Amino acid sequence: MSDLVIYFSRAGENYFGGELKNIEKGNTEVIAEYIREFAGAELFKVEPVVEYPADYMKCIDVAKKEQQSDARPEIKEALNDISDYDTIFIGFPNWWGTLPMPMFTQLEQLDFAGKTVKPFVTHEGSGFGSAEKDIKKLCEGAEVKRGLSVPGADVYDAKDIVKLWIEE
Ligand SMILES: Cc1cc2nc3c(=O)[nH]c(=O)nc-3n(C[C@H](O)[C@H](O)[C@H](O)COP(=O)(O)O)c2cc1C
């Protein structure tokens, strides 16, 4: 059985240590690709039908409203069967203290019984926030292993720690 990475990541404008920068590839996607390289995992990217604004300030506003209304934004393609995989890596940016809402849309559709889950987050200082607690609820029946938290600005220097974490 092989490994799978289910992740969300948004390119565009983002904060790096207090400075706004435009990035072509999201931070979380960089980590997802390391996992593909080291573990041979397949990648599944969760993409909302309505894209988030590239503009950072607009995006945080939309995301905040979605979280406050406990929204389940529609996603372009939903994965509905993970029976071929035993380890599922779940990656996302910390958005207002937890996972972006499209990850809730996706994860709620899957049966995690008997799976091993390894969560990873990229962030600007808050680490996982309450995401690990939320993942335990979303992935009922899975064994949730120690998560990996990487500051967004450090993803290109994180290859070694990702490799060690995969091997845990
Ligand atoms: C809508 C939104 C909300 C965010 N909320 C938080 C937060 O609460 N805590 C934090 O540390 N970083 C927060 N960030 C920063 C991101 O977690 C960080 O830049 C991350 O690396 C982005 O990953 P990505 O490029 O894969 O989307 C937020 C960013 C956005 C766009």
Backbone and ligand atoms as CSV (ligand in chain L), in Angstrom:
chain,resi,resn,atom,element,x,y,z
A,1,MET,N,N,0.852,-1.204,0.000
A,1,MET,CA,C,0.000,0.000,0.000
A,1,MET,C,C,0.881,1.246,0.000
A,2,SER,N,N,0.402,2.261,-0.654
A,2,SER,CA,C,1.224,3.471,-0.742
A,2,SER,C,C,0.682,4.578,0.167
A,3,ASP,N,N,1.410,5.664,0.167
A,3,ASP,CA,C,1.046,6.797,1.017
A,3,ASP,C,C,0.387,7.883,0.173
A,4,LEU,N,N,-0.414,8.685,0.836
A,4,LEU,CA,C,-1.138,9.754,0.151
A,4,LEU,C,C,-0.977,11.056,0.932
A,5,VAL,N,N,-0.847,12.146,0.203
A,5,VAL,CA,C,-0.851,13.470,0.839
A,5,VAL,C,C,-2.112,14.197,0.390
A,6,ILE,N,N,-2.955,14.559,1.326
A,6,ILE,CA,C,-4.119,15.400,1.023
A,6,ILE,C,C,-3.763,16.786,1.555
A,7,TYR,N,N,-3.754,17.787,0.686
A,7,TYR,CA,C,-3.303,19.096,1.164
A,7,TYR,C,C,-4.044,20.238,0.494
A,8,PHE,N,N,-3.964,21.368,1.165
A,8,PHE,CA,C,-4.462,22.639,0.630
A,8,PHE,C,C,-3.293,23.603,0.681
A,9,SER,N,N,-3.185,24.447,-0.330
A,9,SER,CA,C,-2.112,25.438,-0.339
A,9,SER,C,C,-2.516,26.541,-1.304
A,10,ARG,N,N,-2.238,27.777,-0.946
A,10,ARG,CA,C,-2.667,28.897,-1.782
A,10,ARG,C,C,-1.467,29.737,-2.209
A,11,ALA,N,N,-1.253,29.798,-3.524
A,11,ALA,CA,C,-0.223,30.706,-4.034
A,11,ALA,C,C,-0.799,32.122,-4.016
A,12,GLY,N,N,0.029,33.119,-4.273
A,12,GLY,CA,C,-0.451,34.502,-4.284
A,12,GLY,C,C,0.259,35.312,-3.226
A,13,GLU,N,N,-0.423,36.343,-2.747
A,13,GLU,CA,C,0.215,37.232,-1.785
A,13,GLU,C,C,0.135,36.642,-0.381
A,14,ASN,N,N,1.250,36.679,0.322
A,14,ASN,CA,C,1.244,36.149,1.680
A,14,ASN,C,C,2.247,36.913,2.542
A,15,TYR,N,N,2.095,36.788,3.854
A,15,TYR,CA,C,3.003,37.464,4.783
A,15,TYR,C,C,4.205,36.603,5.100
A,16,PHE,N,N,5.385,37.196,5.103
A,16,PHE,CA,C,6.606,36.494,5.523
A,16,PHE,C,C,7.302,37.385,6.525
A,17,GLY,N,N,7.193,37.025,7.790
A,17,GLY,CA,C,7.824,37.830,8.836
A,17,GLY,C,C,7.458,39.309,8.725
A,18,GLY,N,N,6.196,39.566,8.519
A,18,GLY,CA,C,5.720,40.949,8.522
A,18,GLY,C,C,5.785,41.651,7.181
A,19,GLU,N,N,6.246,40.943,6.149
A,19,GLU,CA,C,6.379,41.573,4.834
A,19,GLU,C,C,5.502,40.830,3.817
A,20,LEU,N,N,4.774,41.573,2.983
A,20,LEU,CA,C,3.926,40.922,1.976
A,20,LEU,C,C,4.748,40.534,0.753
A,21,LYS,N,N,4.590,39.292,0.316
A,21,LYS,CA,C,5.337,38.827,-0.858
A,21,LYS,C,C,4.392,38.016,-1.730
A,22,ASN,N,N,4.677,38.020,-3.028
A,22,ASN,CA,C,3.863,37.215,-3.914
A,22,ASN,C,C,4.593,35.895,-4.196
A,23,ILE,N,N,3.925,34.779,-3.965
A,23,ILE,CA,C,4.610,33.502,-4.212
A,23,ILE,C,C,3.866,32.691,-5.269
A,24,GLU,N,N,4.641,32.020,-6.125
A,24,GLU,CA,C,4.021,31.252,-7.204
A,24,GLU,C,C,3.585,29.874,-6.745
A,25,LYS,N,N,4.246,29.387,-5.727
A,25,LYS,CA,C,3.865,28.084,-5.177
A,25,LYS,C,C,3.628,28.264,-3.683
A,26,GLY,N,N,2.520,27.753,-3.202
A,26,GLY,CA,C,2.211,27.878,-1.781
A,26,GLY,C,C,3.219,27.139,-0.906
A,27,ASN,N,N,3.375,27.609,0.326
A,27,ASN,CA,C,4.354,27.026,1.256
A,27,ASN,C,C,4.056,25.560,1.572
A,28,THR,N,N,2.786,25.275,1.774
A,28,THR,CA,C,2.412,23.905,2.149
A,28,THR,C,C,2.691,22.942,0.991
A,29,GLU,N,N,2.511,23.439,-0.228
A,29,GLU,CA,C,2.774,22.598,-1.397
A,29,GLU,C,C,4.250,22.196,-1.470
A,30,VAL,N,N,5.132,23.082,-1.032
A,30,VAL,CA,C,6.570,22.764,-1.038
A,30,VAL,C,C,6.818,21.537,-0.146
A,31,ILE,N,N,6.188,21.526,1.025
A,31,ILE,CA,C,6.358,20.388,1.947
A,31,ILE,C,C,5.726,19.124,1.355
A,32,ALA,N,N,4.547,19.293,0.750
A,32,ALA,CA,C,3.867,18.132,0.136
A,32,ALA,C,C,4.786,17.480,-0.908
A,33,GLU,N,N,5.486,18.307,-1.655
A,33,GLU,CA,C,6.369,17.753,-2.696
A,33,GLU,C,C,7.589,17.039,-2.096
A,34,TYR,N,N,8.063,17.487,-0.930
A,34,TYR,CA,C,9.149,16.748,-0.259
A,34,TYR,C,C,8.645,15.360,0.130
A,35,ILE,N,N,7.401,15.304,0.579
A,35,ILE,CA,C,6.859,14.006,1.024
A,35,ILE,C,C,6.717,13.066,-0.178
A,36,ARG,N,N,6.332,13.635,-1.307
A,36,ARG,CA,C,6.291,12.814,-2.531
A,36,ARG,C,C,7.687,12.280,-2.847
A,37,GLU,N,N,8.678,13.155,-2.721
A,37,GLU,CA,C,10.053,12.761,-3.044
A,37,GLU,C,C,10.576,11.682,-2.087
A,38,PHE,N,N,10.354,11.876,-0.782
A,38,PHE,CA,C,10.956,10.952,0.203
A,38,PHE,C,C,10.135,9.693,0.450
A,39,ALA,N,N,8.808,9.809,0.397
A,39,ALA,CA,C,7.978,8.649,0.753
A,39,ALA,C,C,7.310,8.035,-0.472
A,40,GLY,N,N,7.512,8.653,-1.634
A,40,GLY,CA,C,6.847,8.154,-2.847
A,40,GLY,C,C,5.339,8.335,-2.783
A,41,ALA,N,N,4.905,9.294,-1.962
A,41,ALA,CA,C,3.458,9.478,-1.771
A,41,ALA,C,C,2.809,10.138,-2.988
A,42,GLU,N,N,1.546,9.811,-3.184
A,42,GLU,CA,C,0.767,10.521,-4.211
A,42,GLU,C,C,0.225,11.810,-3.600
A,43,LEU,N,N,0.025,12.807,-4.446
A,43,LEU,CA,C,-0.484,14.088,-3.947
A,43,LEU,C,C,-1.934,14.307,-4.377
A,44,PHE,N,N,-2.746,14.743,-3.457
A,44,PHE,CA,C,-4.101,15.198,-3.803
A,44,PHE,C,C,-4.304,16.593,-3.240
A,45,LYS,N,N,-4.503,17.551,-4.158
A,45,LYS,CA,C,-4.667,18.947,-3.721
A,45,LYS,C,C,-6.150,19.297,-3.650
A,46,VAL,N,N,-6.572,19.805,-2.519
A,46,VAL,CA,C,-7.961,20.233,-2.341
A,46,VAL,C,C,-8.094,21.659,-2.877
A,47,GLU,N,N,-8.974,21.817,-3.883
A,47,GLU,CA,C,-9.113,23.137,-4.509
A,47,GLU,C,C,-10.567,23.586,-4.493
A,48,PRO,N,N,-10.829,24.749,-3.920
A,48,PRO,CA,C,-12.218,25.224,-3.884
A,48,PRO,C,C,-12.680,25.642,-5.276
A,49,VAL,N,N,-13.967,25.486,-5.541
A,49,VAL,CA,C,-14.548,25.916,-6.819
A,49,VAL,C,C,-14.345,27.434,-6.966
A,50,VAL,N,N,-14.642,28.159,-5.905
A,50,VAL,CA,C,-14.415,29.608,-5.922
A,50,VAL,C,C,-13.037,29.860,-5.310
A,51,GLU,N,N,-12.105,30.285,-6.154
A,51,GLU,CA,C,-10.737,30.506,-5.664
A,51,GLU,C,C,-10.669,31.637,-4.645
A,52,TYR,N,N,-9.735,31.526,-3.729
A,52,TYR,CA,C,-9.537,32.618,-2.771
A,52,TYR,C,C,-8.814,33.762,-3.466
A,53,PRO,N,N,-9.096,34.997,-3.031
A,53,PRO,CA,C,-8.401,36.136,-3.649
A,53,PRO,C,C,-6.892,36.020,-3.483
A,54,ALA,N,N,-6.140,36.420,-4.516
A,54,ALA,CA,C,-4.677,36.445,-4.404
A,54,ALA,C,C,-4.270,37.544,-3.424
A,55,ASP,N,N,-5.066,38.585,-3.347
A,55,ASP,CA,C,-4.822,39.691,-2.418
A,55,ASP,C,C,-4.956,39.191,-0.969
A,56,TYR,N,N,-3.893,39.370,-0.191
A,56,TYR,CA,C,-3.839,38.788,1.154
A,56,TYR,C,C,-4.958,39.306,2.064
A,57,MET,N,N,-5.138,40.625,2.088
A,57,MET,CA,C,-6.125,41.194,3.005
A,57,MET,C,C,-7.546,40.730,2.657
A,58,LYS,N,N,-7.804,40.639,1.330
A,58,LYS,CA,C,-9.132,40.151,0.919
A,58,LYS,C,C,-9.294,38.683,1.307
A,59,CYS,N,N,-8.222,37.950,1.147
A,59,CYS,CA,C,-8.294,36.514,1.447
A,59,CYS,C,C,-8.557,36.262,2.932
A,60,ILE,N,N,-7.876,37.002,3.784
A,60,ILE,CA,C,-8.092,36.720,5.215
A,60,ILE,C,C,-9.524,37.068,5.637
A,61,ASP,N,N,-10.088,38.044,4.953
A,61,ASP,CA,C,-11.464,38.429,5.213
A,61,ASP,C,C,-12.445,37.317,4.817
A,62,VAL,N,N,-12.270,36.807,3.598
A,62,VAL,CA,C,-13.142,35.720,3.108
A,62,VAL,C,C,-13.006,34.504,4.039
A,63,ALA,N,N,-11.762,34.179,4.378
A,63,ALA,CA,C,-11.510,32.994,5.200
A,63,ALA,C,C,-12.130,33.139,6.594
A,64,LYS,N,N,-12.044,34.337,7.131
A,64,LYS,CA,C,-12.612,34.587,8.472
A,64,LYS,C,C,-14.127,34.373,8.446
A,65,LYS,N,N,-14.753,34.922,7.396
A,65,LYS,CA,C,-16.227,34.786,7.302
A,65,LYS,C,C,-16.619,33.318,7.146
A,66,GLU,N,N,-15.857,32.581,6.346
A,66,GLU,CA,C,-16.169,31.156,6.166
A,66,GLU,C,C,-16.052,30.402,7.493
A,67,GLN,N,N,-15.032,30.774,8.258
A,67,GLN,CA,C,-14.852,30.063,9.528
A,67,GLN,C,C,-15.976,30.414,10.498
A,68,GLN,N,N,-16.329,31.699,10.538
A,68,GLN,CA,C,-17.386,32.114,11.468
A,68,GLN,C,C,-18.721,31.452,11.145
A,69,SER,N,N,-18.958,31.192,9.855
A,69,SER,CA,C,-20.243,30.578,9.485
A,69,SER,C,C,-20.125,29.053,9.390
A,70,ASP,N,N,-18.951,28.515,9.760
A,70,ASP,CA,C,-18.701,27.069,9.699
A,70,ASP,C,C,-19.056,26.527,8.304
A,71,ALA,N,N,-18.606,27.247,7.277
A,71,ALA,CA,C,-18.935,26.914,5.887
A,71,ALA,C,C,-18.223,25.641,5.431
A,72,ARG,N,N,-18.781,25.012,4.405
A,72,ARG,CA,C,-18.127,23.884,3.734
A,72,ARG,C,C,-18.031,24.261,2.257
A,73,PRO,N,N,-17.013,25.060,1.886
A,73,PRO,CA,C,-16.915,25.521,0.500
A,73,PRO,C,C,-16.838,24.334,-0.460
A,74,GLU,N,N,-17.534,24.476,-1.570
A,74,GLU,CA,C,-17.548,23.411,-2.576
A,74,GLU,C,C,-16.142,23.238,-3.145
A,75,ILE,N,N,-15.752,21.991,-3.393
A,75,ILE,CA,C,-14.415,21.760,-3.952
A,75,ILE,C,C,-14.507,21.188,-5.367
A,76,LYS,N,N,-13.456,21.490,-6.165
A,76,LYS,CA,C,-13.488,21.135,-7.592
A,76,LYS,C,C,-13.631,19.637,-7.799
A,77,GLU,N,N,-12.842,18.890,-7.048
A,77,GLU,CA,C,-12.866,17.441,-7.180
A,77,GLU,C,C,-12.761,16.892,-5.766
A,78,ALA,N,N,-13.601,15.915,-5.450
A,78,ALA,CA,C,-13.522,15.347,-4.102
A,78,ALA,C,C,-12.995,13.926,-4.178
A,79,LEU,N,N,-12.146,13.624,-3.241
A,79,LEU,CA,C,-11.636,12.266,-3.117
A,79,LEU,C,C,-12.669,11.531,-2.272
A,80,ASN,N,N,-13.080,10.310,-2.688
A,80,ASN,CA,C,-14.060,9.652,-1.820
A,80,ASN,C,C,-13.642,8.263,-1.349
A,81,ASP,N,N,-12.445,7.836,-1.745
A,81,ASP,CA,C,-12.008,6.504,-1.326
A,81,ASP,C,C,-10.509,6.515,-1.051
A,82,ILE,N,N,-10.146,6.202,0.189
A,82,ILE,CA,C,-8.715,6.158,0.516
A,82,ILE,C,C,-8.308,4.736,0.932
A,83,SER,N,N,-9.109,3.756,0.506
A,83,SER,CA,C,-8.842,2.382,0.964
A,83,SER,C,C,-7.516,1.819,0.441
A,84,ASP,N,N,-6.961,2.415,-0.617
A,84,ASP,CA,C,-5.681,1.926,-1.152
A,84,ASP,C,C,-4.466,2.417,-0.369
A,85,TYR,N,N,-4.678,3.271,0.606
A,85,TYR,CA,C,-3.539,3.889,1.305
A,85,TYR,C,C,-3.574,3.515,2.773
A,86,ASP,N,N,-2.379,3.408,3.388
A,86,ASP,CA,C,-2.424,3.205,4.845
A,86,ASP,C,C,-1.961,4.429,5.623
A,87,THR,N,N,-1.002,5.185,5.075
A,87,THR,CA,C,-0.611,6.425,5.753
A,87,THR,C,C,-1.098,7.608,4.923
A,88,ILE,N,N,-1.820,8.492,5.597
A,88,ILE,CA,C,-2.343,9.679,4.926
A,88,ILE,C,C,-1.710,10.907,5.591
A,89,PHE,N,N,-0.955,11.661,4.832
A,89,PHE,CA,C,-0.412,12.929,5.308
A,89,PHE,C,C,-1.461,14.014,5.022
A,90,ILE,N,N,-1.706,14.849,6.016
A,90,ILE,CA,C,-2.716,15.904,5.834
A,90,ILE,C,C,-2.037,17.256,6.041
A,91,GLY,N,N,-1.960,18.060,4.981
A,91,GLY,CA,C,-1.204,19.310,5.057
A,91,GLY,C,C,-2.031,20.525,4.711
A,92,PHE,N,N,-1.714,21.640,5.354
A,92,PHE,CA,C,-2.531,22.852,5.185
A,92,PHE,C,C,-1.806,24.033,5.837
A,93,PRO,N,N,-2.184,25.253,5.446
A,93,PRO,CA,C,-1.701,26.418,6.182
A,93,PRO,C,C,-2.617,26.656,7.391
A,94,ASN,N,N,-2.081,27.181,8.450
A,94,ASN,CA,C,-2.932,27.602,9.563
A,94,ASN,C,C,-3.708,28.832,9.091
A,95,TRP,N,N,-5.018,28.718,9.044
A,95,TRP,CA,C,-5.880,29.857,8.702
A,95,TRP,C,C,-6.755,30.153,9.909
A,96,TRP,N,N,-6.490,31.252,10.538
A,96,TRP,CA,C,-7.273,31.672,11.706
A,96,TRP,C,C,-7.328,30.566,12.754
A,97,GLY,N,N,-6.203,29.944,12.969
A,97,GLY,CA,C,-6.111,28.997,14.090
A,97,GLY,C,C,-6.435,27.550,13.772
A,98,THR,N,N,-6.855,27.263,12.540
A,98,THR,CA,C,-7.109,25.854,12.208
A,98,THR,C,C,-6.987,25.621,10.696
A,99,LEU,N,N,-7.564,24.526,10.206
A,99,LEU,CA,C,-7.471,24.217,8.773
A,99,LEU,C,C,-8.390,25.140,7.964
A,100,PRO,N,N,-8.008,25.462,6.721
A,100,PRO,CA,C,-8.932,26.162,5.830
A,100,PRO,C,C,-10.201,25.325,5.648
A,101,MET,N,N,-11.348,25.985,5.530
A,101,MET,CA,C,-12.617,25.253,5.514
A,101,MET,C,C,-12.747,24.223,4.380
A,102,PRO,N,N,-12.156,24.432,3.191
A,102,PRO,CA,C,-12.267,23.373,2.166
A,102,PRO,C,C,-11.682,22.030,2.616
A,103,MET,N,N,-10.746,22.064,3.562
A,103,MET,CA,C,-10.208,20.796,4.081
A,103,MET,C,C,-11.274,20.063,4.907
A,104,PHE,N,N,-12.123,20.825,5.579
A,104,PHE,CA,C,-13.238,20.185,6.301
A,104,PHE,C,C,-14.171,19.525,5.288
A,105,THR,N,N,-14.473,20.252,4.175
A,105,THR,CA,C,-15.346,19.696,3.127
A,105,THR,C,C,-14.811,18.340,2.685
A,106,GLN,N,N,-13.503,18.275,2.421
A,106,GLN,CA,C,-12.907,17.039,1.915
A,106,GLN,C,C,-12.802,15.953,2.988
A,107,LEU,N,N,-12.259,16.289,4.136
A,107,LEU,CA,C,-11.954,15.240,5.125
A,107,LEU,C,C,-13.219,14.583,5.677
A,108,GLU,N,N,-14.292,15.365,5.776
A,108,GLU,CA,C,-15.546,14.806,6.295
A,108,GLU,C,C,-16.127,13.721,5.384
A,109,GLN,N,N,-15.663,13.643,4.154
A,109,GLN,CA,C,-16.215,12.655,3.206
A,109,GLN,C,C,-15.473,11.328,3.244
A,110,LEU,N,N,-14.442,11.218,4.059
A,110,LEU,CA,C,-13.591,10.032,3.993
A,110,LEU,C,C,-13.700,9.155,5.230
A,111,ASP,N,N,-13.466,7.868,5.021
A,111,ASP,CA,C,-13.490,6.926,6.131
A,111,ASP,C,C,-12.038,6.647,6.563
A,112,PHE,N,N,-11.682,7.126,7.724
A,112,PHE,CA,C,-10.304,7.021,8.206
A,112,PHE,C,C,-10.067,5.826,9.136
A,113,ALA,N,N,-11.046,4.981,9.316
A,113,ALA,CA,C,-10.895,3.866,10.257
A,113,ALA,C,C,-9.665,3.020,9.896
A,114,GLY,N,N,-8.800,2.811,10.879
A,114,GLY,CA,C,-7.624,1.960,10.689
A,114,GLY,C,C,-6.453,2.631,9.988
A,115,LYS,N,N,-6.602,3.902,9.606
A,115,LYS,CA,C,-5.519,4.594,8.894
A,115,LYS,C,C,-4.544,5.242,9.873
A,116,THR,N,N,-3.336,5.507,9.353
A,116,THR,CA,C,-2.376,6.307,10.106
A,116,THR,C,C,-2.377,7.698,9.483
A,117,VAL,N,N,-2.520,8.710,10.311
A,117,VAL,CA,C,-2.573,10.091,9.814
A,117,VAL,C,C,-1.378,10.867,10.357
A,118,LYS,N,N,-0.679,11.558,9.451
A,118,LYS,CA,C,0.426,12.423,9.869
A,118,LYS,C,C,0.130,13.847,9.388
A,119,PRO,N,N,-0.240,14.734,10.320
A,119,PRO,CA,C,-0.597,16.094,9.916
A,119,PRO,C,C,0.626,17.011,9.817
A,120,PHE,N,N,0.588,17.948,8.867
A,120,PHE,CA,C,1.625,18.989,8.827
A,120,PHE,C,C,0.991,20.331,8.506
A,121,VAL,N,N,1.597,21.360,9.073
A,121,VAL,CA,C,1.055,22.713,8.920
A,121,VAL,C,C,2.174,23.677,8.565
A,122,THR,N,N,1.868,24.697,7.760
A,122,THR,CA,C,2.769,25.838,7.651
A,122,THR,C,C,2.017,27.036,8.218
A,123,HIS,N,N,2.763,27.992,8.757
A,123,HIS,CA,C,2.117,29.052,9.547
A,123,HIS,C,C,3.018,30.269,9.657
A,124,GLU,N,N,2.497,31.309,10.284
A,124,GLU,CA,C,3.270,32.535,10.506
A,124,GLU,C,C,3.447,32.780,12.001
A,125,GLY,N,N,3.517,31.730,12.767
A,125,GLY,CA,C,3.748,31.900,14.204
A,125,GLY,C,C,2.834,31.098,15.108
A,126,SER,N,N,1.679,30.664,14.609
A,126,SER,CA,C,0.724,29.978,15.496
A,126,SER,C,C,0.823,28.458,15.489
A,127,GLY,N,N,1.714,27.883,14.693
A,127,GLY,CA,C,1.811,26.425,14.644
A,127,GLY,C,C,0.480,25.811,14.240
A,128,PHE,N,N,0.115,24.736,14.918
A,128,PHE,CA,C,-1.135,24.045,14.573
A,128,PHE,C,C,-2.369,24.775,15.086
A,129,GLY,N,N,-2.241,25.619,16.100
A,129,GLY,CA,C,-3.447,26.184,16.706
A,129,GLY,C,C,-4.308,25.042,17.199
A,130,SER,N,N,-5.587,25.045,16.831
A,130,SER,CA,C,-6.465,23.946,17.281
A,130,SER,C,C,-6.630,22.872,16.200
A,131,ALA,N,N,-5.783,22.933,15.168
A,131,ALA,CA,C,-5.968,22.018,14.030
A,131,ALA,C,C,-5.775,20.548,14.393
A,132,GLU,N,N,-4.844,20.249,15.306
A,132,GLU,CA,C,-4.636,18.831,15.628
A,132,GLU,C,C,-5.873,18.242,16.300
A,133,LYS,N,N,-6.488,19.072,17.135
A,133,LYS,CA,C,-7.729,18.638,17.794
A,133,LYS,C,C,-8.828,18.428,16.737
A,134,ASP,N,N,-8.913,19.354,15.795
A,134,ASP,CA,C,-9.927,19.242,14.732
A,134,ASP,C,C,-9.674,18.012,13.861
A,135,ILE,N,N,-8.394,17.733,13.595
A,135,ILE,CA,C,-8.063,16.571,12.763
A,135,ILE,C,C,-8.467,15.266,13.465
A,136,LYS,N,N,-8.279,15.222,14.769
A,136,LYS,CA,C,-8.685,14.004,15.496
A,136,LYS,C,C,-10.180,13.758,15.333
A,137,LYS,N,N,-10.941,14.838,15.293
A,137,LYS,CA,C,-12.393,14.701,15.103
A,137,LYS,C,C,-12.729,14.325,13.660
A,138,LEU,N,N,-12.046,15.001,12.727
A,138,LEU,CA,C,-12.337,14.776,11.297
A,138,LEU,C,C,-11.906,13.380,10.831
A,139,CYS,N,N,-10.872,12.851,11.463
A,139,CYS,CA,C,-10.313,11.564,11.025
A,139,CYS,C,C,-10.614,10.484,12.054
A,140,GLU,N,N,-11.847,10.381,12.436
A,140,GLU,CA,C,-12.254,9.431,13.466
A,140,GLU,C,C,-11.817,8.008,13.100
A,141,GLY,N,N,-11.230,7.333,14.071
A,141,GLY,CA,C,-10.820,5.943,13.829
A,141,GLY,C,C,-9.381,5.821,13.359
A,142,ALA,N,N,-8.731,6.961,13.063
A,142,ALA,CA,C,-7.334,6.918,12.619
A,142,ALA,C,C,-6.403,7.055,13.815
A,143,GLU,N,N,-5.186,6.562,13.637
A,143,GLU,CA,C,-4.157,6.832,14.631
A,143,GLU,C,C,-3.428,8.090,14.165
A,144,VAL,N,N,-3.568,9.169,14.922
A,144,VAL,CA,C,-2.970,10.442,14.499
A,144,VAL,C,C,-1.592,10.581,15.156
A,145,LYS,N,N,-0.555,10.604,14.313
A,145,LYS,CA,C,0.827,10.670,14.800
A,145,LYS,C,C,1.243,12.116,15.067
A,146,ARG,N,N,2.468,12.280,15.581
A,146,ARG,CA,C,2.984,13.618,15.873
A,146,ARG,C,C,2.992,14.475,14.603
A,147,GLY,N,N,2.464,15.666,14.716
A,147,GLY,CA,C,2.404,16.550,13.560
A,147,GLY,C,C,3.708,17.308,13.360
A,148,LEU,N,N,3.892,17.819,12.140
A,148,LEU,CA,C,5.066,18.642,11.825
A,148,LEU,C,C,4.606,20.060,11.522
A,149,SER,N,N,5.226,21.018,12.219
A,149,SER,CA,C,4.854,22.415,12.059
A,149,SER,C,C,6.053,23.198,11.514
A,150,VAL,N,N,5.872,23.873,10.382
A,150,VAL,CA,C,6.986,24.592,9.740
A,150,VAL,C,C,6.558,26.032,9.451
A,151,PRO,N,N,7.328,27.020,9.913
A,151,PRO,CA,C,6.993,28.399,9.544
A,151,PRO,C,C,7.059,28.550,8.017
A,152,GLY,N,N,6.085,29.272,7.455
A,152,GLY,CA,C,6.013,29.407,6.001
A,152,GLY,C,C,7.316,29.904,5.391
A,153,ALA,N,N,7.989,30.804,6.087
A,153,ALA,CA,C,9.223,31.390,5.542
A,153,ALA,C,C,10.379,30.392,5.503
A,154,ASP,N,N,10.225,29.264,6.193
A,154,ASP,CA,C,11.339,28.301,6.309
A,154,ASP,C,C,11.172,27.060,5.430
A,155,VAL,N,N,10.141,27.003,4.599
A,155,VAL,CA,C,9.869,25.724,3.921
A,155,VAL,C,C,11.014,25.250,3.022
A,156,TYR,N,N,11.745,26.207,2.427
A,156,TYR,CA,C,12.826,25.772,1.537
A,156,TYR,C,C,14.066,25.275,2.313
A,157,ASP,N,N,14.082,25.477,3.620
A,157,ASP,CA,C,15.183,24.958,4.451
A,157,ASP,C,C,14.738,23.746,5.267
A,158,ALA,N,N,13.556,23.231,4.993
A,158,ALA,CA,C,12.977,22.232,5.903
A,158,ALA,C,C,13.081,20.794,5.390
A,159,LYS,N,N,13.808,20.602,4.286
A,159,LYS,CA,C,13.855,19.273,3.684
A,159,LYS,C,C,14.305,18.183,4.669
A,160,ASP,N,N,15.357,18.492,5.429
A,160,ASP,CA,C,15.904,17.486,6.351
A,160,ASP,C,C,14.919,17.138,7.467
A,161,ILE,N,N,14.260,18.171,8.008
A,161,ILE,CA,C,13.344,17.851,9.121
A,161,ILE,C,C,12.118,17.095,8.604
A,162,VAL,N,N,11.733,17.363,7.368
A,162,VAL,CA,C,10.602,16.629,6.789
A,162,VAL,C,C,10.991,15.157,6.631
A,163,LYS,N,N,12.211,14.925,6.159
A,163,LYS,CA,C,12.685,13.547,5.953
A,163,LYS,C,C,12.701,12.778,7.284
A,164,LEU,N,N,13.240,13.419,8.327
A,164,LEU,CA,C,13.304,12.763,9.644
A,164,LEU,C,C,11.908,12.467,10.176
A,165,TRP,N,N,11.012,13.411,9.987
A,165,TRP,CA,C,9.637,13.248,10.480
A,165,TRP,C,C,8.921,12.110,9.751
A,166,ILE,N,N,9.147,12.006,8.455
A,166,ILE,CA,C,8.524,10.915,7.681
A,166,ILE,C,C,8.990,9.565,8.227
A,167,GLU,N,N,10.269,9.516,8.629
A,167,GLU,CA,C,10.844,8.244,9.073
A,167,GLU,C,C,10.463,7.866,10.506
A,168,GLU,N,N,9.797,8.778,11.239
A,168,GLU,CA,C,9.451,8.501,12.643
A,168,GLU,C,C,8.561,7.281,12.768
L,1,LIG,C1,C,-6.551,33.499,5.360
L,1,LIG,C2,C,-5.256,33.345,6.115
L,1,LIG,C3,C,-5.290,33.216,7.503
L,1,LIG,C4,C,-4.088,33.002,8.203
L,1,LIG,N1,N,-4.136,32.827,9.563
L,1,LIG,C5,C,-3.004,32.543,10.235
L,1,LIG,C6,C,-3.026,32.312,11.640
L,1,LIG,O1,O,-4.071,32.376,12.291
L,1,LIG,N2,N,-1.841,32.013,12.266
L,1,LIG,C7,C,-0.652,31.942,11.575
L,1,LIG,O2,O,0.375,31.641,12.185
L,1,LIG,N3,N,-0.605,32.156,10.238
L,1,LIG,C8,C,-1.741,32.470,9.552
L,1,LIG,N4,N,-1.689,32.686,8.196
L,1,LIG,C9,C,-0.397,32.527,7.491
L,1,LIG,C10,C,-0.292,31.180,6.787
L,1,LIG,O3,O,-0.606,30.120,7.648
L,1,LIG,C11,C,1.130,30.950,6.237
L,1,LIG,O4,O,1.549,32.019,5.447
L,1,LIG,C12,C,1.199,29.641,5.442
L,1,LIG,O5,O,2.540,29.249,5.291
L,1,LIG,C13,C,0.545,29.739,4.055
L,1,LIG,O6,O,0.624,28.491,3.403
L,1,LIG,P1,P,0.301,28.285,1.868
L,1,LIG,O7,O,1.259,29.166,1.090
L,1,LIG,O8,O,0.549,26.845,1.630
L,1,LIG,O9,O,-1.138,28.654,1.644
L,1,LIG,C14,C,-2.860,32.953,7.497
L,1,LIG,C15,C,-2.841,33.152,6.102
L,1,LIG,C16,C,-4.024,33.362,5.424
L,1,LIG,C17,C,-3.978,33.580,3.927
